[in-house]
Amino acid sequence: MPLTDTAIRKAKPGASTIKLSDGGGLQLHVHPNGSKYWRLAYRYDGKQKSLSFGVYPEVCLAEARKRREAARALLREGKDPMVERRVEKLARAIAAGNTFAAVADELLAKMTREGRAETTLRACPEGS
């Protein structure tokens, strides 16, 4: 039976983690401390896996269902949703320029603006 928002709000923590199922692999894990986490249980390449969708109520039931459907679409295409998420995250980081070289260049530029000694700047070769 699918979950309802009321049932989720009323879910009380137990002595151990309680799993409430919405169907299609979507589960809400209610931990003993009262926190509630969305997870998708799925199989890929013969192995049982779990993909986190976030914390309730930050991620509502409708949003968790949308994320489940997107992950299931990837599975139908023969792709592992967890790997796809990591690739997407890495691509965003590279696009944002958060590489070590970019951060190092930014630091050297800042040190130059602050008037650091030339010997300090030479100790940090550019482009390495």
PAZAPA-4460 file (N, C-alpha, C; in steps of 0.05 Angstrom, whole numbers, plus 32768, in hexadecimal, padded with zeros to 4 digits):
% residues 128
    n_x    n_y    n_z   ca_x   ca_y   ca_z    c_x    c_y    c_z   seq   type   mol
   8011   7FE8   8000   8000   8000   8000   8012   8019   8000     1      M     A
   800D   802C   7FEE   801E   8044   7FEC   801C   8054   8006     2      P     A
   8032   8062   800B   8033   8074   8023   8023   808D   801E     3      L     A
   801B   8099   8034   800D   80B3   8033   801E   80C6   8044     4      T     A
   801A   80E0   803F   8029   80F4   804E   8022   80F2   806C     5      D     A
   8009   80ED   8072   8000   80EA   808E   800E   80D3   809B     6      T     A
   800F   80BC   808E   801C   80A4   8099   803A   80AA   809E     7      A     A
   8046   80B8   808D   8063   80BF   8090   8067   80D1   80A8     8      I     A
   8056   80E5   80AB   8059   80F8   80C1   8054   80EA   80DC     9      R     A
   8041   80D6   80DC   803A   80C8   80F5   804D   80B1   80FB    10      K     A
   805F   80AA   80E9   8072   8094   80ED   8084   809A   8105    11      A     A
   8083   8088   8119   8093   808B   8131   80AC   807A   8130    12      K     A
   80C2   8084   813B   80DA   8074   813B   80D8   805C   814E    13      P     A
   80E6   8047   8147   80E6   802F   8159   8102   802B   8164    14      G     A
   8107   8013   816E   8121   800D   817A   8136   800A   8164    15      A     A
   812D   8002   814C   813F   8000   8135   8132   800E   811D    16      S     A
   8140   8010   8107   8136   801D   80F0   811D   800F   80E5    17      T     A
   8109   801F   80DF   80F0   8014   80D4   80EF   801C   80B7    18      I     A
   80E8   8009   80A5   80E6   800E   8089   80C8   800E   8081    19      K     A
   80BF   8025   8076   80A4   8028   806C   80A6   8028   804E    20      L     A
   8097   8016   8041   8099   8013   8024   8083   8022   8016    21      S     A
   808A   802F   8000   8076   803D   7FEF   8071   802D   7FD5    22      D     A
   8081   8019   7FD0   807E   8009   7FB8   8093   8011   7FA4    23      G     A
   809A   7FFE   7F92   80AD   8004   7F7D   80C9   8008   7F88    24      G     A
   80CF   7FFE   7FA0   80E9   8000   7FAC   80ED   8019   7FBE    25      G     A
   80DA   802C   7FBD   80DD   8044   7FCD   80D6   803E   7FEA    26      L     A
   80E9   8046   7FFC   80E5   8041   8018   80EB   805A   8028    27      Q     A
   80DE   805C   803F   80E4   8071   8052   80F0   8063   806A    28      L     A
   8109   806A   8071   8116   805E   8088   8112   8071   80A0    29      H     A
   8105   8067   80B4   8100   8077   80CD   8114   806D   80E1    30      V     A
   8128   807E   80E8   813D   8076   80FB   8134   807A   8118    31      H     A
   8142   806C   812B   813A   806F   8147   813B   808C   8152    32      P     A
   814C   809D   8146   814D   80B9   814F   8137   80CA   8143    33      N     A
   8126   80BE   8132   810F   80CC   8127   8114   80D7   810B    34      G     A
   812C   80D6   8101   8131   80E0   80E6   8126   80CD   80D1    35      S     A
   811E   80D8   80BA   8110   80C8   80A5   811F   80CD   808B    36      K     A
   8128   80B7   807F   8138   80B9   8066   812A   80A9   8050    37      Y     A
   8129   80B5   8038   811F   80A7   8021   8135   8096   8014    38      W     A
   812E   807D   800D   8141   806B   8000   8133   805C   7FEA    39      R     A
   8142   8056   7FD5   8137   8044   7FC0   8147   802A   7FC1    40      L     A
   813A   8014   7FC5   8147   7FFA   7FC5   8143   7FEF   7FA9    41      A     A
   8159   7FE7   7F9C   8158   7FDC   7F81   816E   7FC8   7F7D    42      Y     A
   816C   7FB9   7F67   8180   7FA6   7F5F   818D   7FAF   7F45    43      R     A
   81A7   7FAE   7F44   81B6   7FB4   7F2C   81CD   7FA0   7F29    44      Y     A
   81CF   7F94   7F12   81E4   7F80   7F0D   81E3   7F6A   7F22    45      D     A
   81CB   7F62   7F2A   81C8   7F4C   7F3D   81CE   7F53   7F5A    46      G     A
   81D3   7F6C   7F60   81DA   7F74   7F7B   81C4   7F87   7F86    47      K     A
   81BE   7F84   7FA0   81AB   7F95   7FAD   81B9   7FAF   7FB4    48      Q     A
   81AC   7FC6   7FAD   81B8   7FE0   7FB2   81A3   7FF2   7FBE    49      K     A
   81AC   8009   7FC9   819A   801C   7FD6   81A4   8038   7FCE    50      S     A
   8191   8048   7FC5   8196   8064   7FBC   8187   8077   7FCE    51      L     A
   8196   808A   7FD9   8189   809E   7FEC   817D   80B4   7FDC    52      S     A
   8165   80BD   7FE4   8157   80D3   7FD7   8155   80EC   7FE9    53      F     A
   815E   80EA   8002   815D   8101   8013   814D   80FC   802D    54      G     A
   8149   8112   803C   813C   8111   8056   8120   811C   8054    55      V     A
   810D   810E   8061   80F2   8117   8063   80F1   812B   807B    56      Y     A
   80E5   8142   8079   80D3   814D   8065   80E0   815E   8050    57      P     A
   80FB   8161   804F   8108   8170   803B   8101   8166   801F    58      E     A
   8100   814B   801D   80F7   813E   8004   80DB   8132   800A    59      V     A
   80C7   813E   7FFE   80AC   8135   8004   80A6   811A   7FF5    60      C     A
   808F   810E   7FFB   8087   80F5   7FEF   8086   80F7   7FD1    61      L     A
   807A   810C   7FC6   8077   810F   7FA9   8093   8111   7F9C    62      A     A
   80A5   8120   7FA8   80C0   8122   7F9D   80CF   8108   7F9E    63      E     A
   80CC   80F9   7FB4   80D9   80DF   7FB6   80CF   80CC   7FA1    64      A     A
   80B5   80CD   7F9B   80AA   80BC   7F86   80B4   80C4   7F6A    65      R     A
   80B8   80DE   7F65   80C4   80E7   7F4C   80E0   80DD   7F49    66      K     A
   80EF   80DE   7F5E   810B   80D5   7F5E   810C   80B7   7F5A    67      R     A
   80F9   80A8   7F66   80F7   808B   7F62   80F2   8085   7F44    68      R     A
   80E0   8093   7F38   80D9   808E   7F1C   80F1   8095   7F0A    69      E     A
   80FF   80AA   7F10   8117   80B1   7F00   812C   809B   7F02    70      A     A
   8130   8091   7F1A   8144   807B   7F1F   813B   8062   7F11    71      A     A
   8121   805C   7F12   8117   8043   7F04   811A   8046   7EE6    72      R     A
   8117   805E   7EDB   811B   8063   7EBF   8138   805D   7EB7    73      A     A
   814B   8065   7EC8   8167   805F   7EC3   816C   8041   7EC3    74      L     A
   8160   8033   7ED6   8162   8016   7ED8   8158   8009   7EBF    75      L     A
   8141   8013   7EB4   8136   8007   7E9C   8149   800B   7E84    76      R     A
   8159   8021   7E85   816D   8026   7E70   8187   8016   7E74    77      E     A
   8188   8006   7E8A   819F   7FF6   7E90   81B5   8006   7E9F    78      G     A
   81AE   801C   7EAB   81C1   802D   7EBA   81BC   802B   7ED8    79      K     A
   81D2   802C   7EE7   81D1   802C   7F04   81CC   8048   7F0D    80      D     A
   81B5   804E   7F1B   81B0   8069   7F24   81C5   8075   7F36    81      P     A
   81D2   8064   7F46   81E7   806E   7F59   81FF   8078   7F49    82      M     A
   8207   8069   7F34   821E   8071   7F24   8217   808A   7F14    83      V     A
   81FF   808B   7F0A   81F6   80A3   7EFB   81F6   80BC   7F0C    84      E     A
   81EE   80B9   7F25   81EF   80CF   7F38   820B   80D9   7F3D    85      R     A
   821E   80C6   7F40   823A   80CD   7F45   8246   80DB   7F2D    86      R     A
   823F   80D2   7F15   8249   80DE   7EFC   823F   80FA   7EFA    87      V     A
   8225   80FE   7EFF   8218   8118   7EFE   8225   812B   7F12    88      E     A
   822A   8122   7F2A   8236   8132   7F3F   8253   813B   7F37    89      K     A
   8262   8128   7F2C   827D   812E   7F23   827D   8143   7F0C    90      L     A
   826A   813F   7EFA   8268   8152   7EE3   8261   816E   7EED    91      A     A
   824F   8170   7F01   8249   818A   7F0C   8261   8197   7F1A    92      R     A
   8270   8187   7F28   8288   8192   7F36   829D   819C   7F22    93      A     A
   82A0   818D   7F0C   82B4   8195   7EF8   82AA   81AF   7EEA    94      I     A
   8290   81AF   7EE4   8285   81C7   7ED7   8286   81E0   7EE8    95      A     A
   8284   81DC   7F02   8286   81F2   7F15   82A3   81FC   7F19    96      A     A
   82B6   81EC   7F0F   82D1   81F4   7F11   82DD   81EF   7F2C    97      G     A
   82D1   81DC   7F3B   82DB   81D5   7F55   82F0   81C0   7F54    98      N     A
   8303   81C3   7F41   8319   81B0   7F3F   8330   81BB   7F50    99      T     A
   8342   81AA   7F56   8359   81B2   7F67   8368   81C9   7F59   100      F     A
   836C   81C6   7F3F   837C   81DB   7F31   836E   81F6   7F32   101      A     A
   8353   81F6   7F30   8345   8210   7F31   8347   821C   7F4D   102      A     A
   8345   820C   7F61   8347   8216   7F7D   8364   8220   7F82   103      V     A
   8378   8211   7F78   8393   8219   7F7C   8399   8234   7F6E   104      A     A
   838F   8236   7F55   8393   824F   7F46   8386   8267   7F55   105      D     A
   836E   8262   7F5F   8360   8277   7F6E   836F   827F   7F87   106      E     A
   837B   826C   7F95   838B   8272   7FAC   83A4   8282   7FA5   107      L     A
   83B1   827B   7F90   83C9   828A   7F87   83C2   82A7   7F80   108      L     A
   83AB   82AA   7F72   83A2   82C5   7F6A   839C   82D5   7F83   109      A     A
   8390   82C9   7F97   8389   82D7   7FB0   83A3   82DF   7FBF   110      K     A
   83B6   82CC   7FBF   83D0   82D2   7FCD   83DE   82E9   7FBF   111      M     A
   83DD   82EB   7FA4   83E9   8301   7F95   83DC   831B   7F9C   112      T     A
   83C1   831B   7F9D   83B2   8334   7FA4   83B9   833D   7FC0   113      R     A
   83BD   832A   7FD2   83C3   8331   7FEE   83E0   833A   7FF2   114      E     A
   83F0   8339   7FDC   840B   8342   7FDE   841E   832F   7FEB   115      G     A
   841A   8316   7FE8   842C   8302   7FF3   8448   8305   7FE6   116      R     A
   845C   82FC   7FF5   8477   82FE   7FEB   847B   82ED   7FD2   117      A     A
   848C   82F7   7FC0   8491   82E9   7FA7   849C   82CD   7FAC   118      E     A
   84AB   82C9   7FC1   84B6   82AF   7FC6   84A0   829B   7FCE   119      T     A
   848C   82A5   7FDB   8475   8294   7FE3   8466   828B   7FC9   120      T     A
   8462   829E   7FB7   8454   8297   7F9F   8464   8285   7F8D   121      L     A
   847F   8288   7F8D   8490   8276   7F7D   848F   825A   7F88   122      R     A
   848C   8257   7FA2   848B   823C   7FAE   8472   822D   7FA6   123      A     A
   845E   823B   7F9B   8446   822F   7F91   8445   8233   7F73   124      C     A
   8451   8221   7F63   8452   8225   7F46   8436   8224   7F3A   125      P     A
   8432   8236   7F26   8418   8237   7F19   8415   821F   7F06   126      E     A
   83FC   8216   7F04   83F5   8201   7EF1   83FF   81E6   7EF8   127      G     A
   8407   81E1   7F11   8410   81C6   7F18   83FC   81B8   7F29   128      S     A
***
